[in-house]
């Protein structure tokens, strides 16, 4: 598998391990507790990631199918486009200066956690979606996914499918960091 795609798979698998470790360490109450009235719990973070992955999976599935139809191989390295690069930068895990978090971004309505799922349901869905994402990354090997654009599920921005995969992985690690902080 191409090195950049292999790194994406590693990142998705790392996110899965992080969540499993967090879930194993946290009590049910810790996992569901919001650290502040306007802050998300670990459960909220996982639900948000599941909502996001559910939106990205069909877009990425279509993008891989479209890249397959281009009938041009991809032997070099993948490139993120400018909108994708910008969004991936914004989705990285947040930096802290004391109690201040740099890079907070408010999500849109469809991606706001609603609650009501058990930890087991959230984790099961996360694992299922990770498996789908990993399968999509593997199926993209050798395809020009950086030549296929998708519409962001978060708004009007368009970026290439390789950028989308980078955004998804950065976004996962950002919210897993947030989940870890919520449990502390």
C-alpha positions, 0 to 999 in steps of 0.5 A: 500500500502507498505510504501516505495511505498506510499512514492514514490507516495507522491513524484510524487504527490509532484512534480506535485504540485510543478510544478503547483505552479511554473507555476501559479507564473511564467509568460509565459516569465519567464517560457520560459526564460533561465537564461544564454545561457548554462542554461535551462529554466523552460520549458526546465526542464519540457521537459527534465522530460517528455522525461525521463518519456517517456523513463522510463514508458515502462521499468517500465511497463515491469518490473512490468509485469515481477515481476508479473510472478515471483509469489513470493510475497513481504512483506518486504521492498524494496532494492535499488541495488548499481548501483541504489543507486549511480544513485539516489544519483547523481540525488538528488536535487543539493546542492549549495555553493555560486554560485557553484552547486555541482553534475552537470551532463550533459544529453545525446542527446535524453534527451536534450530539443528541445523546441517548445512546449507551457507551456500548452502542457508541463504541460499536458504531465507532468501530464499524465506521472505522472499519469502513473508513479503513476499507475505503483507504485500502481500496483507494490504493493506486487510484487518483483520489486527489483528482476527485473533489467532494462537497464537505458535509459541513458546508459549501467547501469542496476539496479532494478525496485525499484531503477529506481522508486527512481531515477525517483522521485529524478530526478524530484525534482532535475529538478524542483529545477532547474526550480524554480531557472530559474524562479527567 
